Amino acid sequence: MALEAMLESSFGTGDLVLSAAPYSLSPLPEAAHDMAVSAPALGNLIMLVGFLLTLLATFALALLHATQPWRHFSIFLNGIALACGVGLLAGEIALIMVPADSLDLLRGAAGLFAAVAVLSLWPALVGLGARDNGRLANSGAQGHALMGGAAMALPLTATPGGPLSLEDALTGSGATIFARAPDLSERWTVPRLGDAAASPPAAPLLERIRTTLQNAFSRQAPVADRFRTDDPQGKPRWYELAVRPGRFSDGQNGAIGLLMDVTRHREAETQTRHLLQEATHRTKNLLTIIQSVARMSAKTLGLPANAIEPFNARLQAIAMSYDLLVREEWDSVPLTDLLHSQLNHTLGNAAARASTSGPALRLRPTAVQTLALAFHELGAKAMVQGAMAAPGGRLRISWEDATMRDGSPGYRLVWQELGHGPDVPAEHRNYARDILERLTPRGLRGEVAASQTDEGFRWELRFPASNVMPPRQEG
């Protein structure tokens, strides 16, 4: 063969023996070889990522919930462990060139610091659950939620006080919320009123709550109450109580209620009322001084004694309207009260011959002062030259709903005298007519019409509904 001849020519025949043997090759595929080589590295990478995620969770837990002084220590150790872990990750994915010995060192350091960080986290979190349970217990939760069975803590967090509770919201507000079963046994109270035996001021409150609850359960309807009691020093305290029966979310019947200490509001109202009364008293004193000055001025000028009586009477009518406003705390005055006060002042005993009719209206303060003068002038006119000057004369005053010229809602008031007074000369324009025909409609933004009918003098006033307070809602 060619190979054998070439060897003989080069090296001689000697002992060289060539032989052929069967040959079989099954090479490993290249992709399978690469996979077999990288599988351990991939597993290391997955474990390293999981290790870093666990460290991140531990770091967040320490940052949010750990307590002093362990908090900063645990965060510090977690930070070192995270730094070592990030270095390992960078070395595994070849972002940085790290010698094998250094990688082993990083692995050891990361594991060591991670273990110490986890161990330090345990004392940092000790008492977290106890603090939460203590706040719930202090809030009077009694294992039941408001109208249900969940915990009483609100889904809020405070820094650094921890979870907020319903008691935190009610602290200092003077309010107490409670729930009771149909047998009046307590489900929960926030905040607690205290034991009646150990806290005497709570005894009358608890008794009032029991009475109101019995009333609500018997009627199966909401009940509201307002009452006064005295504190240990004998000072009065005012409370408002509201109870509503129904069914809780756990299916049990019962009632929920609110007790509110409104003493400070009542004291402020009392002080305001005293100030208004004092202001009215001073105003009336001022009116009296004005009347005295007017009398002295008239005497000095030589005027007749009765020359200033209409002026003084008008001042008295204004003072009477102030009395009504103060009585109603400058809120509104019933129209009937205003009419009766002015009629009694101007007509005297003849007021018994006057009748009034119409829906219940409460006039605003500005309307009260305007109509007070108008009613006074009408009454004075009726006593001098109107129907009330005659023995058989009568007076009828009525009011009803009406519509203004522009279509807006309003009211119509009619002053109708029944009978004729003595014949008097035609009246020239004077201040009384100005009050009735100009100042009154201007003050009320209304319309006035006056005429002499067969029955007697008639005065009609239309005024917008804005001069009247809306009806009060009961309950």
C-alpha positions as CSV (number, residue, x, y, z in Angstrom):
1,M,0.0,0.0,0.0
2,A,1.1,3.5,-0.6
3,L,1.5,4.3,3.2
4,E,3.5,1.2,3.9
5,A,5.8,1.8,0.8
6,M,6.5,5.3,2.0
7,L,7.4,4.2,5.4
8,E,9.7,1.5,4.1
9,S,11.5,4.0,2.0
10,S,12.0,6.4,4.8
11,F,12.6,4.2,7.9
12,G,13.2,0.7,6.5
13,T,11.0,-2.3,7.2
14,G,12.4,-3.4,10.6
15,D,9.7,-4.4,13.1
16,L,7.2,-1.8,12.0
17,V,3.7,-3.4,11.7
18,L,0.7,-1.5,10.6
19,S,-2.8,-2.8,11.2
20,A,-6.3,-1.4,10.7
21,A,-8.9,-1.5,13.5
22,P,-12.7,-0.7,13.4
23,Y,-13.5,2.9,14.4
24,S,-16.8,4.4,15.8
25,L,-17.3,8.0,16.9
26,S,-20.5,9.4,18.7
27,P,-19.6,13.1,19.4
28,L,-21.7,15.0,22.1
29,P,-23.8,17.8,20.6
30,E,-22.4,21.2,21.2
31,A,-25.6,22.8,22.6
32,A,-26.0,19.9,25.1
33,H,-22.4,20.4,26.2
34,D,-22.9,24.1,26.8
35,M,-26.1,23.5,28.8
36,A,-24.4,20.9,31.0
37,V,-21.6,23.4,31.7
38,S,-23.9,26.4,32.5
39,A,-26.6,24.7,34.7
40,P,-24.8,25.1,38.0
41,A,-24.1,28.7,37.3
42,L,-27.8,29.3,36.5
43,G,-28.9,27.7,39.7
44,N,-26.4,29.9,41.7
45,L,-27.8,32.9,39.9
46,I,-31.4,32.0,40.8
47,M,-30.5,31.4,44.5
48,L,-28.6,34.7,44.6
49,V,-31.6,36.6,43.3
50,G,-33.9,35.0,45.8
51,F,-31.3,35.8,48.5
52,L,-31.3,39.5,47.5
53,L,-35.2,39.7,47.4
54,T,-35.3,38.2,50.9
55,L,-32.8,40.8,52.1
56,L,-34.9,43.6,50.6
57,A,-38.0,42.3,52.4
58,T,-36.1,42.2,55.7
59,F,-34.7,45.7,55.1
60,A,-38.2,47.1,54.4
61,L,-39.6,45.4,57.5
62,A,-36.8,46.9,59.7
63,L,-37.3,50.3,58.1
64,L,-41.1,50.4,58.6
65,H,-41.7,48.6,61.9
66,A,-38.5,48.1,63.9
67,T,-38.2,50.0,67.2
68,Q,-35.2,51.9,68.7
69,P,-32.4,51.1,69.3
70,W,-32.4,47.9,67.2
71,R,-33.9,49.6,64.2
72,H,-30.7,51.4,63.0
73,F,-28.5,48.3,63.9
74,S,-30.7,46.0,61.8
75,I,-30.8,48.4,58.9
76,F,-27.0,48.8,58.9
77,L,-26.5,45.0,58.9
78,N,-29.1,44.5,56.1
79,G,-27.3,47.2,54.1
80,I,-23.9,45.5,54.3
81,A,-25.5,42.1,53.4
82,L,-27.3,43.7,50.4
83,A,-24.0,45.3,49.2
84,C,-22.2,41.9,49.4
85,G,-25.1,40.3,47.5
86,V,-25.1,42.9,44.8
87,G,-21.3,42.4,44.4
88,L,-21.9,38.6,44.0
89,L,-24.6,39.2,41.5
90,A,-22.4,41.5,39.4
91,G,-19.6,38.8,39.5
92,E,-21.9,36.0,38.5
93,I,-23.2,37.8,35.4
94,A,-19.7,39.1,34.6
95,L,-20.4,42.7,35.0
96,I,-17.2,43.0,37.0
97,M,-14.1,40.8,37.0
98,V,-13.8,39.2,40.5
99,P,-11.2,36.6,41.4
100,A,-12.6,33.3,42.6
101,D,-11.1,33.8,46.0
102,S,-12.8,37.1,46.3
103,L,-16.2,35.6,45.3
104,D,-15.9,33.0,48.0
105,L,-15.1,35.8,50.5
106,L,-18.2,37.8,49.3
107,R,-20.4,34.7,49.7
108,G,-19.2,34.2,53.3
109,A,-19.6,37.9,54.2
110,A,-23.1,38.1,52.7
111,G,-24.3,35.0,54.5
112,L,-22.8,36.1,57.8
113,F,-24.3,39.7,57.7
114,A,-27.6,38.4,56.5
115,A,-27.9,35.9,59.4
116,V,-26.9,38.6,61.9
117,A,-29.4,41.1,60.4
118,V,-32.2,38.6,60.6
119,L,-31.3,37.8,64.2
120,S,-31.2,41.5,65.1
121,L,-34.6,42.0,63.5
122,W,-36.3,39.7,66.1
123,P,-35.8,42.0,69.2
124,A,-36.5,45.0,67.0
125,L,-40.0,43.7,66.3
126,V,-40.8,42.3,69.7
127,G,-43.9,43.9,71.2
128,L,-45.3,45.1,67.9
129,G,-48.4,42.8,68.1
130,A,-48.7,43.6,71.8
131,R,-48.8,47.3,71.2
132,D,-51.5,46.9,68.6
133,N,-53.6,44.7,70.8
134,G,-53.1,47.1,73.7
135,R,-54.4,50.0,71.7
136,L,-57.4,48.0,70.6
137,A,-58.1,47.0,74.2
138,N,-58.0,50.6,75.3
139,S,-60.4,51.6,72.6
140,G,-63.0,49.3,74.2
141,A,-63.3,47.1,71.2
142,Q,-64.4,44.1,73.2
143,G,-63.7,41.9,70.2
144,H,-66.4,43.6,68.1
145,A,-66.3,46.2,65.4
146,L,-68.6,49.1,64.9
147,M,-71.8,47.3,63.8
148,G,-69.9,44.1,63.3
149,G,-67.2,41.7,64.5
150,A,-64.0,43.0,63.0
151,A,-61.2,44.8,65.0
152,M,-61.8,48.4,65.9
153,A,-58.5,49.7,64.6
154,L,-58.8,52.1,61.6
155,P,-56.8,51.3,58.5
156,L,-54.4,54.1,59.2
157,T,-50.8,54.3,60.5
158,A,-49.1,57.0,62.5
159,T,-45.5,57.8,62.7
160,P,-44.1,56.8,65.2
161,G,-47.2,55.9,67.3
162,G,-48.4,53.0,65.2
163,P,-52.0,52.2,64.1
164,L,-54.7,54.7,64.9
165,S,-57.9,53.6,66.7
166,L,-61.4,55.0,67.0
167,E,-60.5,56.2,70.4
168,D,-57.8,58.4,69.0
169,A,-60.4,60.1,66.7
170,L,-62.7,60.8,69.7
171,T,-60.1,61.9,72.2
172,G,-60.9,65.4,73.4
173,S,-64.1,65.7,71.3
174,G,-66.5,65.1,74.2
175,A,-68.2,62.3,72.2
176,T,-68.8,58.7,73.3
177,I,-70.0,56.0,70.9
178,F,-71.6,52.8,72.3
179,A,-73.4,49.7,71.2
180,R,-75.8,47.7,73.3
181,A,-77.7,44.5,73.0
182,P,-81.5,44.3,73.4
183,D,-81.1,43.3,77.1
184,L,-79.0,46.6,77.5
185,S,-75.8,44.6,78.0
186,E,-72.7,46.3,76.6
187,R,-71.2,45.3,73.4
188,W,-68.6,48.0,73.4
189,T,-68.1,51.7,74.3
190,V,-65.5,54.1,72.9
191,P,-64.2,55.7,75.0
192,R,-65.4,54.1,78.2
193,L,-67.5,56.1,80.6
194,G,-66.1,54.3,83.5
195,D,-67.5,52.1,86.2
196,A,-70.6,53.7,87.8
197,A,-69.5,52.5,91.2
198,A,-66.0,54.0,90.9
199,S,-67.0,57.1,88.9
200,P,-70.0,58.9,90.4
201,P,-70.3,61.4,87.5
202,A,-70.8,58.4,85.1
203,A,-73.8,57.0,87.0
204,P,-76.4,59.5,85.9
205,L,-75.1,59.3,82.3
206,L,-75.4,55.5,82.3
207,E,-78.9,55.7,83.8
208,R,-79.9,58.2,81.1
209,I,-78.5,55.9,78.4
210,R,-80.5,52.9,79.8
211,T,-83.7,54.9,79.8
212,T,-83.2,56.1,76.3
213,L,-82.3,52.6,75.1
214,Q,-85.4,51.2,76.6
215,N,-87.5,53.9,74.9
216,A,-85.8,53.2,71.5
217,F,-86.2,49.4,71.8
218,S,-89.9,49.8,72.8
219,R,-90.7,52.1,69.9
220,Q,-88.3,50.5,67.4
221,A,-87.4,54.0,66.3
222,P,-84.5,56.4,66.8
223,V,-84.7,58.5,70.0
224,A,-82.9,61.8,70.7
225,D,-82.6,63.4,74.1
226,R,-81.0,66.5,75.6
227,F,-80.4,66.8,79.4
228,R,-78.4,68.4,82.1
229,T,-76.4,66.9,85.0
230,D,-73.9,68.2,87.5
231,D,-70.2,67.3,87.8
232,P,-68.6,66.5,91.2
233,Q,-67.9,70.3,91.7
234,G,-71.6,71.0,91.3
235,K,-71.2,72.7,87.9
236,P,-73.8,72.0,85.3
237,R,-73.0,69.9,82.2
238,W,-75.1,69.5,79.2
239,Y,-75.4,66.4,77.0
240,E,-77.1,65.3,73.8
241,L,-77.9,61.7,73.4
242,A,-79.1,59.9,70.2
243,V,-79.9,56.2,70.0
244,R,-80.8,54.1,66.9
245,P,-82.0,50.5,67.1
246,G,-81.3,48.0,64.4
247,R,-79.3,44.9,63.4
248,F,-75.5,44.6,63.5
249,S,-73.5,43.1,60.7
250,D,-73.1,39.8,62.7
251,G,-76.8,39.4,62.6
252,Q,-77.5,40.3,66.2
253,N,-80.1,42.9,67.2
254,G,-79.1,45.9,69.2
255,A,-78.7,49.6,69.2
256,I,-75.9,52.1,68.5
257,G,-75.8,55.5,70.2
258,L,-73.9,58.7,70.5
259,L,-73.4,60.7,73.7
260,M,-72.0,64.2,73.2
261,D,-70.9,66.6,75.8
262,V,-72.1,70.0,74.6
263,T,-71.4,72.0,77.7
264,R,-68.9,74.3,76.0
265,H,-71.5,75.1,73.2
266,R,-74.2,75.8,75.8
267,E,-71.9,78.1,77.7
268,A,-71.0,80.0,74.5
269,E,-74.7,80.3,73.7
270,T,-75.4,81.6,77.2
271,Q,-72.7,84.2,76.9
272,T,-73.9,85.3,73.5
273,R,-77.5,85.6,74.9
274,H,-76.2,87.7,77.7
275,L,-74.3,90.0,75.3
276,L,-77.4,90.4,73.2
277,Q,-79.5,91.3,76.2
278,E,-76.9,93.7,77.4
279,A,-76.7,95.3,73.9
280,T,-80.5,95.6,73.8
281,H,-80.7,97.1,77.3
282,R,-78.1,99.7,76.3
283,T,-80.0,100.4,73.1
284,K,-83.3,100.9,75.0
285,N,-81.5,103.2,77.4
286,L,-80.3,105.2,74.5
287,L,-83.8,105.4,73.1
288,T,-85.0,106.7,76.5
289,I,-82.2,109.3,76.5
290,I,-83.3,110.4,73.0
291,Q,-86.9,110.7,74.2
292,S,-85.8,112.9,77.1
293,V,-83.7,115.1,74.8
294,A,-86.7,115.5,72.5
295,R,-89.0,116.5,75.3
296,M,-86.5,119.0,76.7
297,S,-85.9,120.4,73.2
298,A,-89.7,120.8,72.6
299,K,-90.1,122.5,76.0
300,T,-87.2,124.8,75.2
301,L,-88.7,125.7,71.8
302,G,-92.2,126.3,73.3
303,L,-93.8,123.5,71.4
304,P,-97.1,121.9,72.8
305,A,-96.5,118.9,75.1
306,N,-98.1,116.5,72.7
307,A,-96.1,117.6,69.7
308,I,-93.4,115.0,70.1
309,E,-95.7,112.2,71.3
310,P,-95.8,110.5,67.9
311,F,-92.0,110.6,67.8
312,N,-91.7,109.0,71.3
313,A,-94.3,106.4,70.4
314,R,-92.3,105.3,67.3
315,L,-89.2,104.9,69.5
316,Q,-91.2,102.8,71.8
317,A,-92.4,100.6,68.9
318,I,-88.8,100.1,67.8
319,A,-87.8,99.2,71.4
320,M,-90.5,96.5,71.6
321,S,-89.4,94.9,68.3
322,Y,-85.9,94.7,69.8
323,D,-87.3,92.9,72.8
324,L,-88.8,90.3,70.5
325,L,-85.6,89.8,68.6
326,V,-83.6,89.3,71.7
327,R,-86.1,86.8,73.0
328,E,-85.6,84.8,69.8
329,E,-81.8,85.4,69.9
330,W,-82.0,87.5,66.7
331,D,-83.0,84.6,64.6
332,S,-86.6,85.2,63.6
333,V,-89.9,86.4,65.1
334,P,-93.4,85.0,64.5
335,L,-95.6,87.4,62.6
336,T,-98.4,86.9,65.1
337,D,-96.1,87.9,68.1
338,L,-95.1,91.0,66.3
339,L,-98.7,92.0,65.5
340,H,-100.0,91.4,69.0
341,S,-97.2,93.4,70.7
342,Q,-97.7,96.4,68.4
343,L,-101.6,96.2,68.6
344,N,-101.5,96.0,72.3
345,H,-99.2,99.0,72.4
346,T,-101.2,101.2,70.0
347,L,-104.8,100.1,70.5
348,G,-104.8,99.3,74.2
349,N,-108.1,97.8,75.3
350,A,-109.4,98.1,71.7
351,A,-107.0,95.4,70.6
352,A,-109.7,92.9,71.7
353,R,-111.7,94.0,68.6
354,A,-108.9,93.0,66.3
355,S,-108.6,89.5,64.7
356,T,-105.7,87.9,62.9
357,S,-105.5,84.9,60.5
358,G,-102.9,83.3,58.3
359,P,-100.2,80.7,58.0
360,A,-97.4,80.5,60.6
361,L,-94.6,82.8,59.4
362,R,-91.3,83.7,61.1
363,L,-89.9,87.1,59.9
364,R,-86.3,87.8,59.5
365,P,-84.8,90.5,61.8
366,T,-84.8,93.2,59.1
367,A,-88.4,92.5,58.2
368,V,-89.3,92.7,61.9
369,Q,-88.0,96.2,62.4
370,T,-89.7,97.4,59.2
371,L,-93.1,95.9,59.9
372,A,-93.0,97.0,63.6
373,L,-93.1,100.7,62.5
374,A,-95.7,100.0,59.8
375,F,-98.1,98.2,62.3
376,H,-97.5,101.0,64.8
377,E,-98.5,103.7,62.2
378,L,-101.5,101.7,61.1
379,G,-102.7,101.2,64.7
380,A,-102.2,104.9,65.6
381,K,-104.1,106.0,62.5
382,A,-107.0,103.6,63.2
383,M,-107.3,104.9,66.8
384,V,-107.4,108.6,65.6
385,Q,-109.4,108.6,62.4
386,G,-110.1,104.9,61.6
387,A,-112.5,102.2,62.5
388,M,-111.0,101.7,66.0
389,A,-112.0,105.3,66.9
390,A,-115.7,104.3,66.8
391,P,-117.2,102.1,69.5
392,G,-118.4,99.4,67.0
393,G,-115.3,99.4,64.8
394,R,-113.3,96.3,64.2
395,L,-110.1,95.3,62.6
396,R,-109.2,92.3,60.5
397,I,-105.6,91.4,59.6
398,S,-105.0,88.4,57.3
399,W,-102.1,87.1,55.3
400,E,-101.6,84.3,52.7
401,D,-99.3,83.0,50.1
402,A,-99.1,85.1,47.0
403,T,-97.1,85.8,43.9
404,M,-95.0,88.9,43.2
405,R,-95.2,90.8,39.9
406,D,-92.1,89.1,38.6
407,G,-93.6,85.6,39.3
408,S,-91.5,85.0,42.4
409,P,-93.1,83.5,45.6
410,G,-94.2,85.9,48.3
411,Y,-97.0,86.8,50.7
412,R,-99.9,89.2,50.8
413,L,-100.9,90.9,54.0
414,V,-104.2,92.9,54.3
415,W,-105.1,95.4,57.0
416,Q,-108.8,95.8,56.7
417,E,-110.7,98.2,59.0
418,L,-114.4,97.4,59.4
419,G,-116.2,100.7,60.1
420,H,-115.6,104.3,59.7
421,G,-114.0,106.8,62.0
422,P,-114.9,110.4,62.6
423,D,-114.8,112.8,59.6
424,V,-111.5,114.5,59.5
425,P,-109.9,116.8,56.9
426,A,-108.0,115.3,54.0
427,E,-104.6,114.1,55.2
428,H,-101.6,115.9,53.8
429,R,-98.5,113.9,53.2
430,N,-96.7,113.4,56.5
431,Y,-94.1,111.1,58.0
432,A,-96.8,108.4,58.8
433,R,-97.7,108.2,55.1
434,D,-94.1,108.0,54.2
435,I,-93.6,105.1,56.5
436,L,-96.6,103.2,55.1
437,E,-96.3,104.0,51.4
438,R,-92.5,104.5,50.8
439,L,-90.3,103.1,53.6
440,T,-92.2,99.9,54.2
441,P,-92.2,98.6,50.6
442,R,-88.6,99.8,50.2
443,G,-87.4,97.9,53.3
444,L,-89.2,94.7,52.3
445,R,-88.7,95.1,48.5
446,G,-92.5,94.8,48.3
447,E,-95.6,96.6,47.0
448,V,-98.2,98.6,48.9
449,A,-101.7,99.7,48.0
450,A,-103.9,101.8,50.2
451,S,-107.6,102.7,49.7
452,Q,-110.8,103.8,51.4
453,T,-113.4,101.1,50.7
454,D,-117.1,100.8,51.7
455,E,-116.1,98.7,54.7
456,G,-113.4,101.0,55.8
457,F,-109.7,101.8,55.3
458,R,-107.7,99.0,53.6
459,W,-103.9,98.7,53.4
460,E,-102.4,95.8,51.3
461,L,-98.8,94.8,51.4
462,R,-97.1,92.2,49.1
463,F,-93.6,91.2,50.1
464,P,-91.2,88.5,48.8
465,A,-90.7,85.2,50.6
466,S,-87.0,86.1,51.2
467,N,-88.3,88.2,54.2
468,V,-89.5,84.9,55.9
469,M,-87.4,82.2,57.4
470,P,-87.9,78.7,55.9
471,P,-90.0,76.3,58.0
472,R,-87.9,74.6,60.7
473,Q,-87.2,70.9,60.2
474,E,-88.3,68.8,63.2
475,G,-86.2,65.9,64.4
